Amino acid sequence: MTSLGMSPAAALRAATERGAELLGRSSDLGTLEKGKLADIVAVPGDPLSEIRATEKVFFVMKAGRFIKNAR
């Protein structure tokens, strides 16, 4: 999406917040808020200034458990 001109922030929002809206799940998914389900992907650096940081996942936290990166 960013290669076609979308900002990194807009691309991340499209994959999370807007995706949850399209699925009709924005009440429990899509943003980090109290009471919502959350899976977290940790990446090095700031994906808002360098979107390719999302290609280098440190770890994923799913349902409160840390899952190690396969790399």
Secondary structure, DSSP 8 states (H G I E B T S, - for coil): -GGGT--HHHHHHHHTHHHHHHTT-TTTSSS--TTS---EEE-SS-TTT-GGGGGS--EEEETTEEEE---
